[in-house]
Each structure stands twice: as C-alpha cells, then as structure tokens.
C-alpha cells in the first residue's frame, strides 16, 4: 500500500509546503498553515472527458433568445449587468448577517414566479430553518427546491437529475468533496468544489450562485484563485446594525464593473432604494453649517449625490491627527498638501477629520474638489450654499482636472433641485441645461473665488 503523504497549505493564499511554517512566504500571514493529506500520484485515476462541442466559427455561434435571466429586482439586475447569464458562476461575499442568504432567497422566489426551477442548496441551515425565512420573506413557490446537503457529489447528482435554471449554494466554505481528505473550508476543498461547480455550470448551461465568507480583514475567504474562477464577484457591503446595504460588482465578465445596487433591510427582507441620492441627502442639514459640501460621485454608470463633512480644529498633541471615513486617507493627505502649498492654508497644527455621510465609500478622484472646499469652509468658518453641488479632480499643482460622465452628474443634481454645480473647465458639456447654473473652474483658488457667491458669513 502506498504511503499517504501530507502537506501544509496556507489558508489565506493557497501556498503549499512540505513542512509547517509560522509565516507564509507568499502572502505574509502568520499561523495560517494547516496540514492536509494528499493521495499519492499513482492512485489518481485519469478521467477522460468526451469532446461534445467541437470548435465553431464565431459567425456560426447562435445566442439563445433568453441569454439572461432577470431577477425582477432591478438593483440586483443592474449589478449583474442586466440579469443572470445562463451558464455563469456568480460569487457573492459579505460579512456575517449582512443579508446574503436573504437576497438570494428573495431572488429565488422571483425567478420561480417566472415558471423556472431553482435548487437552493443549504449547507449551513436545515430545511425547516430555510422554510422559516421563506415565510418571513413571503416566498412561496412549488418550483423552489430546498436541499440541505454538504456533500458535493450528492449535490451534483441532484443538479443533473433536476436540471434547474438556477442553483444557489449557501455557502461554498461549508461543502466538501469526498475525493479529498482535507476538511471542509480548507483551501484545497474550496478550490476543488468551486472548479467542479464551474464545470457543471458550463457543461449543463445552468446558472450557479455561490455564497462566500469573508475574513476579518474584509477579504473573500479562500484562495485568490476562487475569484479568478468565477464569472462575477459581488461584494455585499454595509453595517449589519444599520438598514442600508450596498451590492457592489468588483468583477463581471458580462457587464460593467464597479456598479452598485442600494437596498434597505426591513422586516420582509431587502427592499430596493429607487432614488439613492435622495436617501443619502435625507438628513442633510437645512441650517447652513461650516465644513459641509455636496459632491456628485459616480458608481459605475450611476451618479450619486452624497454629503462630505470636514472638521478642522487645533490639536493638543505634538502630531496632528488625520482621520478619513468613506474616503482614502492618502487622498486626503494629498489634498491637504495642495491646500497648504497652493493657497497658503496652514494646517500643520490642526486636526483634520473628513467623513462621508450615508456609509458609502467614495473611491473616485472626482470627490477631491468637494473635500478641499469642505476643509476650506471649515477653516474659514464660512458655509457653502445648500443649492450648489461640486465635482472635480484636484491635481498637485492646484489644477482642476476633468471627470467622466459629467452630463449624467449634472442631470442628477438638477433632478434633485440643485441650482448650481461647479465642474472642471476641461469638461465639455454638449447639452444645454435649464434651471441649473454650470460654473467652470480651472484652479483650486478659482474654485474658492467663484464659490464666493454661494458662501455667506
């Protein structure tokens, strides 16, 4: 009998070694190696896969009339790029309790209402527990099949027998294949199970959605190759103690990346937020306050109006603090350096706090000008006009650089009743807009000067 060998695998990146290591040389994580048993190579049986689909000319390939399955949830369809593509493998990841199982059970109910079959594989809950959630969400359908199972071979068997239109696996870390001796949730198991589900999805043209856990750092648990295998990666963001949730597409082979969908968690599950800009501005103070501005950010193809708040005060400590919530701290430090160098604003002995209201993360540089003006108005103890929106990227020499989707941003500001918008001079606006004044600026000092009309003591 051949001797069973073992190896140590990093549970963070999948790096393999013959002996235990305290620190992974690949990703640098500590105490992440777990011993896994591996079968000798001479016991591995070679599997021959029949070639059922010969090479075809591009002009000969015909698309089905229904290449995508609509979820009937417009915010989810937006993130997916218009619906679930047949034969695709989608990964949804998020913190525990954020609502991953809730939205997929709601989606299953909507798809079943279109006379399509859905197989919901529950690897973490019993059938009765899923039934309780379905009753709370109002999901009732004879086309929805609940299968509490963790063995991959049995799951694949029932997928082939049932041939559903959609398969939901909750979650990928909880299922295992009996062909491997490592425990469920290990790097080897996750990689093998995901690869097997991908083969089923592609060969049988069945859409598969898998739920993934995240680490304490917020990254998707398991090897990085997991994200490369799937067609779409969707991050579920938000604070589970608050009502708003954000679906963000970070990879999509069939649609636009960086799209977001906004939801509100209620008693009956997740409800779509039709006008997210109005939601983010709902608590915008009607009394003018120094250090508060409105920016027009863009998430994918969707413009959003969010409030930026800045607080600047004298520090009692030798080194001033720089704190940023919702924006990159390095970006804020760069803006502070430009303000000190280009307009002479001395912030060397000032604490600076910058916050994005609403819990959304603003990653694009088009928010630079709004952050800079919020800091300036707080330092000078003046207030910015409530009816003025701001958009623009700030360069190191103090210039205001052009941004994308400028006309969509103007339309969104106009739709919410803003009378004025400050944009970069380099942006060309093709259409004429009535009811909103477009102010073009070239330098940061010019933006402050031109904004004098909208600033009052």
C-alpha positions as CSV (number, residue, x, y, z in Angstrom):
1,X,0.0,0.0,0.0
2,X,1.3,3.4,-1.0
3,X,2.2,5.7,1.9
4,X,-0.2,8.6,2.4
5,X,1.6,11.9,2.3
6,X,0.8,15.2,3.9
7,X,1.4,18.8,3.0
8,X,0.9,22.2,4.7
9,X,-1.3,24.7,2.9
10,X,-1.7,28.4,3.7
11,X,-5.5,29.0,4.2
12,X,-5.1,32.6,3.0
13,X,-3.4,32.3,-0.4
14,X,-3.0,28.5,-1.0
15,X,0.8,28.3,-0.8
16,X,1.9,24.7,-0.3
17,X,5.0,23.5,1.6
18,X,6.3,20.1,2.9
19,X,6.7,21.4,6.5
20,X,5.0,23.7,8.8
21,X,5.9,27.4,8.6
22,X,4.9,30.1,11.1
23,X,4.8,32.8,8.4
24,X,3.6,32.4,4.8
25,X,6.4,33.5,2.4
26,X,3.8,34.2,-0.3
27,X,1.2,36.5,1.5
28,X,3.0,37.2,4.8
29,X,0.2,35.9,7.0
30,X,1.0,34.3,10.4
31,X,-0.2,30.9,11.7
32,X,-2.2,30.2,8.5
33,X,-0.8,26.8,7.6
34,X,-3.0,23.7,8.0
35,X,-1.9,20.1,7.4
36,X,-3.8,18.4,4.6
37,X,-3.5,14.8,3.5
38,X,-2.7,14.2,-0.2
39,X,-3.1,10.9,-2.1
40,X,0.0,9.6,-4.0
41,X,0.0,10.3,-7.7
42,X,-0.1,6.7,-8.7
43,X,-3.5,6.4,-7.1
44,X,-5.0,9.2,-9.1
45,X,-7.2,7.9,-11.9
46,X,-7.1,9.7,-15.2
47,X,-10.5,10.9,-16.3
48,X,-11.3,11.3,-19.9
49,X,-13.8,14.0,-20.8
50,X,-15.8,13.5,-24.0
51,X,-15.4,16.3,-26.5
52,X,-19.1,17.1,-27.1
53,X,-18.6,20.5,-28.5
54,X,-16.2,20.8,-31.5
55,X,-14.6,24.2,-32.4
56,X,-17.0,26.5,-34.1
57,X,-16.7,29.6,-36.2
58,X,-17.7,32.8,-34.4
59,X,-20.3,33.5,-37.1
60,X,-21.9,30.1,-36.6
61,X,-22.5,30.6,-32.9
62,X,-26.1,31.4,-32.1
63,X,-27.3,33.0,-28.9
64,X,-30.5,32.0,-27.2
65,X,-33.3,34.5,-27.1
66,X,-33.1,34.5,-23.3
67,X,-29.4,34.6,-22.7
68,X,-30.0,36.3,-19.3
69,X,-32.5,35.5,-16.5
70,X,-34.0,38.6,-15.0
71,X,-34.3,38.5,-11.2
72,X,-37.2,41.0,-11.2
73,X,-35.1,43.0,-8.7
74,X,-33.8,46.0,-10.7
75,X,-31.0,46.9,-8.3
76,X,-29.7,43.3,-8.4
77,X,-30.0,43.2,-12.3
78,X,-28.1,46.4,-12.5
79,X,-25.1,45.0,-10.6
80,X,-25.2,41.8,-12.6
81,X,-25.2,43.7,-15.9
82,X,-28.9,43.1,-16.8
83,X,-29.6,39.7,-15.2
84,X,-28.0,36.3,-14.5
85,X,-26.3,35.0,-17.6
86,X,-27.1,31.3,-18.4
87,X,-24.3,29.0,-17.5
88,X,-22.5,31.6,-15.4
89,X,-20.9,31.2,-12.0
90,X,-21.5,34.1,-9.6
91,X,-19.8,34.6,-6.2
92,X,-21.5,36.8,-3.6
93,X,-19.4,37.6,-0.5
94,X,-20.1,39.7,2.6
95,X,-19.9,39.9,6.4
96,X,-22.0,37.5,8.5
97,X,-25.6,38.7,9.0
98,X,-25.4,41.3,6.2
99,X,-28.2,39.7,4.2
100,X,-26.6,37.3,1.6
101,X,-29.0,34.4,2.2
102,X,-31.9,36.8,2.4
103,X,-31.4,38.4,-1.0
104,X,-30.7,35.1,-2.7
105,X,-33.8,33.5,-1.3
106,X,-35.8,36.6,-2.5
107,X,-34.2,36.2,-5.9
108,X,-35.1,32.5,-6.0
109,X,-38.7,33.3,-5.3
110,X,-38.8,35.9,-8.0
111,X,-37.3,33.6,-10.6
112,X,-39.6,30.8,-9.6
113,X,-42.6,33.1,-10.2
114,X,-41.5,33.2,-13.8
115,X,-42.1,29.4,-14.0
116,X,-38.4,28.5,-13.7
117,X,-36.9,25.9,-11.4
118,X,-34.4,26.8,-8.6
119,X,-32.4,24.5,-6.5
120,X,-31.4,26.1,-3.2
121,X,-28.6,24.1,-1.6
122,X,-28.4,25.0,2.1
123,X,-25.1,23.7,3.6
124,X,-25.4,25.7,6.8
125,X,-29.1,25.5,7.7
126,X,-31.7,22.8,7.9
127,X,-34.7,22.7,5.5
128,X,-37.1,23.9,8.3
129,X,-34.8,27.0,9.0
130,X,-34.9,27.9,5.4
131,X,-38.7,27.5,5.4
132,X,-39.0,29.9,8.3
133,X,-37.0,32.6,6.5
134,X,-39.0,32.0,3.3
135,X,-42.3,32.5,5.2
136,X,-41.0,35.7,6.7
137,X,-39.9,37.0,3.2
138,X,-43.2,35.9,1.6
139,X,-41.5,33.4,-0.7
140,X,-43.9,30.7,-1.8
141,X,-43.4,28.5,-4.9
142,X,-43.6,24.9,-6.0
143,X,-40.7,25.5,-8.3
144,X,-38.3,26.2,-5.4
145,X,-36.4,23.1,-4.2
146,X,-34.6,23.2,-0.9
147,X,-31.8,20.7,-0.4
148,X,-29.8,20.7,2.9
149,X,-26.6,19.0,1.9
150,X,-22.8,19.4,2.2
151,X,-21.5,16.6,0.0
152,X,-20.6,17.9,-3.4
153,X,-21.1,14.6,-5.2
154,X,-24.7,14.3,-4.0
155,X,-25.3,18.0,-4.9
156,X,-24.1,17.4,-8.4
157,X,-26.2,14.3,-8.7
158,X,-29.4,16.2,-7.9
159,X,-28.4,19.1,-10.2
160,X,-28.2,16.7,-13.1
161,X,-31.4,14.9,-12.2
162,X,-33.4,18.1,-11.6
163,X,-31.8,20.3,-14.3
164,X,-32.9,23.6,-12.7
165,X,-32.5,27.0,-14.3
166,X,-30.6,28.4,-11.2
167,X,-28.6,26.7,-8.4
168,X,-27.8,28.6,-5.2
169,X,-25.1,27.2,-2.9
170,X,-25.0,28.6,0.6
171,X,-22.1,28.5,1.2
172,X,-19.0,27.4,-0.7
173,X,-17.0,27.1,2.5
174,X,-19.4,24.6,4.0
175,X,-19.5,22.0,1.2
176,X,-16.8,19.3,0.6
177,X,-15.9,16.6,-1.9
178,X,-15.1,13.1,-0.7
179,X,-12.3,12.8,-3.2
180,X,-10.1,14.9,-0.9
181,X,-9.2,14.1,2.7
182,X,-8.9,17.7,3.9
183,X,-11.7,19.3,5.9
184,X,-14.5,21.5,4.5
185,X,-13.5,25.1,4.3
186,X,-9.8,24.4,3.5
187,X,-8.1,26.0,0.5
188,X,-8.0,22.7,-1.3
189,X,-11.7,21.9,-0.7
190,X,-12.8,25.4,-1.7
191,X,-10.8,25.3,-4.9
192,X,-11.9,21.8,-5.9
193,X,-15.6,22.4,-5.1
194,X,-15.7,25.7,-7.0
195,X,-14.0,24.2,-10.0
196,X,-16.4,21.3,-10.0
197,X,-19.4,23.6,-9.8
198,X,-18.0,25.7,-12.7
199,X,-17.8,22.6,-14.9
200,X,-21.4,21.7,-14.1
201,X,-22.5,25.3,-14.9
202,X,-20.6,25.5,-18.2
203,X,-21.4,21.9,-19.4
204,X,-25.1,21.9,-18.5
205,X,-25.8,25.7,-19.1
206,X,-27.1,26.1,-15.6
207,X,-26.6,29.4,-13.7
208,X,-24.9,28.9,-10.3
209,X,-24.6,31.4,-7.5
210,X,-22.4,30.6,-4.5
211,X,-22.1,32.5,-1.2
212,X,-18.6,33.1,0.1
213,X,-17.5,34.1,3.6
214,X,-15.1,37.0,4.3
215,X,-12.1,37.2,6.6
216,X,-11.8,39.6,9.5
217,X,-9.9,41.9,7.1
218,X,-12.9,42.1,4.8
219,X,-11.3,39.9,2.0
220,X,-13.1,36.9,0.4
221,X,-12.1,33.8,2.3
222,X,-10.2,31.1,0.5
223,X,-7.6,31.2,-2.2
224,X,-7.4,34.1,-4.6
225,X,-7.9,31.7,-7.5
226,X,-11.5,31.4,-6.4
227,X,-12.2,34.9,-7.6
228,X,-10.5,34.1,-10.9
229,X,-12.6,31.0,-11.5
230,X,-16.0,32.7,-11.3
231,X,-17.5,35.0,-13.9
232,X,-18.8,37.6,-11.5
233,X,-17.8,38.7,-8.0
234,X,-20.2,40.8,-6.0
235,X,-19.4,42.3,-2.6
236,X,-22.2,42.8,-0.1
237,X,-21.3,45.9,2.0
238,X,-22.9,47.8,4.8
239,X,-23.3,47.8,8.6
240,X,-25.5,44.9,9.8
241,X,-26.7,47.2,12.6
242,X,-27.9,49.8,10.1
243,X,-30.7,49.4,7.5
244,X,-28.9,50.2,4.2
245,X,-27.0,47.6,2.2
246,X,-24.8,48.1,-0.9
247,X,-24.2,45.4,-3.6
248,X,-21.0,46.2,-5.4
249,X,-19.7,44.4,-8.5
250,X,-15.9,44.1,-8.4
251,X,-15.6,41.7,-11.3
252,X,-18.1,41.0,-14.1
253,X,-17.3,39.3,-17.4
254,X,-20.7,40.1,-18.8
255,X,-21.3,43.7,-17.6
256,X,-19.8,46.8,-16.2
257,X,-17.7,46.6,-13.0
258,X,-18.0,49.0,-10.1
259,X,-21.8,49.0,-10.4
260,X,-23.7,49.3,-7.2
261,X,-27.2,48.4,-6.0
262,X,-28.7,50.1,-3.0
263,X,-31.1,48.2,-0.7
264,X,-32.8,48.8,2.7
265,X,-33.2,46.0,5.1
266,X,-36.7,45.7,6.5
267,X,-39.0,43.2,8.3
268,X,-39.8,41.5,5.0
269,X,-36.3,41.4,3.7
270,X,-34.3,43.7,1.4
271,X,-36.2,46.4,-0.4
272,X,-34.8,48.4,-3.4
273,X,-33.9,52.0,-2.9
274,X,-35.1,53.7,-6.1
275,X,-33.6,57.1,-5.5
276,X,-30.3,56.6,-3.5
277,X,-29.2,60.2,-3.9
278,X,-32.3,61.4,-2.1
279,X,-31.6,58.7,0.6
280,X,-28.0,60.0,1.2
281,X,-29.2,63.6,1.4
282,X,-32.3,62.9,3.5
283,X,-30.6,64.1,6.7
284,X,-28.7,66.9,5.0
285,X,-29.0,69.8,7.4
286,X,-31.3,72.6,6.3
287,X,-29.3,75.0,8.5
288,X,-26.0,76.1,7.0
289,X,-23.0,74.5,8.7
290,X,-19.3,75.2,8.0
291,X,-17.4,72.3,6.5
292,X,-20.3,70.7,4.6
293,X,-20.5,70.3,0.8
294,X,-22.4,68.1,-1.6
295,X,-20.4,66.2,-4.3
296,X,-21.7,64.2,-7.3
297,X,-19.9,60.9,-7.3
298,X,-20.3,58.1,-9.9
299,X,-20.6,54.4,-9.0
300,X,-20.3,52.5,-12.3
301,X,-22.8,54.3,-14.6
302,X,-24.9,55.7,-11.7
303,X,-24.4,59.2,-10.4
304,X,-24.9,59.7,-6.7
305,X,-25.1,62.9,-4.6
306,X,-23.5,62.5,-1.2
307,X,-22.6,64.9,1.6
308,X,-19.0,65.4,2.6
309,X,-18.3,66.8,6.1
310,X,-14.9,68.2,7.3
311,X,-13.9,69.2,10.8
312,X,-10.7,71.2,11.5
313,X,-9.5,72.2,14.9
314,X,-6.4,73.0,16.9
315,X,-4.7,69.9,18.1
316,X,-3.5,69.5,21.7
317,X,-0.9,66.8,20.6
318,X,2.5,67.2,19.0
319,X,1.4,65.5,15.8
320,X,-2.0,66.5,14.3
321,X,-4.5,63.7,13.5
322,X,-5.7,63.0,10.0
323,X,-8.9,60.8,10.1
324,X,-11.0,59.9,7.0
325,X,-14.1,57.8,6.9
326,X,-15.5,56.8,3.5
327,X,-12.6,58.3,1.5
328,X,-8.9,57.2,1.1
329,X,-6.7,58.7,3.9
330,X,-3.8,59.1,1.4
331,X,-6.0,61.1,-0.9
332,X,-7.0,63.4,2.0
333,X,-3.3,63.9,2.9
334,X,-2.6,64.8,-0.7
335,X,-5.4,67.4,-0.8
336,X,-4.1,68.9,2.5
337,X,-0.7,69.3,0.9
338,X,-2.1,71.0,-2.1
339,X,-4.1,73.4,0.1
340,X,-1.0,74.3,2.1
341,X,1.2,74.8,-0.9
342,X,-1.1,76.4,-3.4
343,X,-3.4,78.6,-1.3
344,X,-1.3,79.0,1.8
345,X,-3.7,77.3,4.2
346,X,-1.6,76.4,7.3
347,X,-2.8,73.1,8.7
348,X,0.4,71.9,10.4
349,X,-1.1,72.3,13.9
350,X,-4.7,71.3,13.0
351,X,-6.5,68.0,13.4
352,X,-8.5,67.2,10.2
353,X,-11.5,64.9,10.1
354,X,-13.3,64.0,6.8
355,X,-16.4,61.9,6.7
356,X,-18.8,60.7,4.0
357,X,-22.4,60.7,5.2
358,X,-24.5,57.6,4.5
359,X,-22.0,54.8,4.9
360,X,-20.9,54.8,1.3
361,X,-17.2,54.6,0.2
362,X,-16.2,57.2,-2.3
363,X,-13.1,56.0,-4.2
364,X,-13.0,58.1,-7.3
365,X,-10.9,61.3,-7.5
366,X,-13.8,63.4,-8.7
367,X,-14.6,64.0,-5.0
368,X,-11.3,65.9,-4.5
369,X,-12.7,69.4,-5.0
370,X,-15.7,68.8,-2.7
371,X,-13.3,67.5,0.1
372,X,-11.0,70.5,-0.4
373,X,-13.9,73.1,-0.3
374,X,-15.3,71.4,2.8
375,X,-11.9,71.7,4.6
376,X,-11.5,75.4,3.4
377,X,-15.0,76.4,4.6
378,X,-14.5,74.8,8.0
379,X,-11.1,76.5,8.5
380,X,-12.5,79.9,7.5
381,X,-15.8,79.3,9.4
382,X,-18.0,80.0,6.4
383,X,-20.8,78.0,4.9
384,X,-21.4,76.7,1.4
385,X,-24.7,77.2,-0.4
386,X,-27.1,74.3,0.1
387,X,-28.1,74.5,-3.5
388,X,-24.6,74.1,-5.0
389,X,-23.1,70.7,-6.0
390,X,-19.4,70.1,-6.6
391,X,-17.4,67.8,-8.9
392,X,-13.7,67.8,-9.9
393,X,-10.4,66.1,-9.5
394,X,-7.6,68.1,-7.8
395,X,-4.1,67.9,-9.3
396,X,-0.8,68.5,-7.4
397,X,-0.3,71.9,-9.0
398,X,-3.8,73.0,-7.9
399,X,-5.5,72.5,-11.2
400,X,-9.0,71.0,-11.5
401,X,-8.9,68.0,-13.9
402,X,-11.8,66.7,-16.0
403,X,-14.0,63.8,-14.8
404,X,-16.1,61.3,-16.7
405,X,-19.9,61.1,-17.0
406,X,-20.2,64.9,-16.4
407,X,-23.6,65.3,-18.1
408,X,-25.1,62.4,-16.1
409,X,-23.8,64.1,-12.9
410,X,-25.4,67.5,-13.9
411,X,-28.7,65.8,-14.7
412,X,-28.7,64.1,-11.3
413,X,-28.0,67.3,-9.5
414,X,-30.7,69.1,-11.5
415,X,-33.2,66.3,-10.8
416,X,-32.7,66.8,-7.0
417,X,-33.3,70.5,-7.2
418,X,-29.8,71.9,-7.1
419,X,-29.5,75.4,-8.7
420,X,-25.7,75.4,-9.2
421,X,-22.9,73.0,-10.0
422,X,-19.1,73.6,-10.0
423,X,-17.3,71.5,-12.6
424,X,-13.8,71.4,-14.2
425,X,-13.2,73.8,-17.1
426,X,-11.7,71.0,-19.2
427,X,-15.1,69.1,-19.3
428,X,-17.1,69.8,-22.5
429,X,-20.8,69.9,-21.9
430,X,-22.8,69.2,-25.1
431,X,-26.3,69.7,-23.9
432,X,-28.0,72.9,-22.6
433,X,-29.4,72.6,-19.1
434,X,-32.2,74.9,-17.9
435,X,-32.7,75.6,-14.2
436,X,-29.1,74.9,-13.1
437,X,-26.1,77.2,-13.5
438,X,-22.9,75.5,-14.6
439,X,-19.8,77.1,-13.1
440,X,-16.5,76.0,-14.8
441,X,-13.2,76.4,-12.8
442,X,-9.6,75.7,-13.7
443,X,-7.6,76.1,-10.4
444,X,-8.4,75.4,-6.8
445,X,-8.1,79.1,-5.9
446,X,-10.5,80.0,-8.7
447,X,-13.0,77.4,-7.4
448,X,-12.9,79.1,-4.0
449,X,-13.2,82.6,-5.5
450,X,-16.0,81.6,-7.9
451,X,-17.8,80.0,-5.0
452,X,-17.9,83.3,-3.1
453,X,-21.4,83.9,-4.4
454,X,-22.5,80.8,-2.7
455,X,-20.7,81.4,0.6
456,X,-22.1,83.6,3.3
457,X,-20.8,84.5,6.7
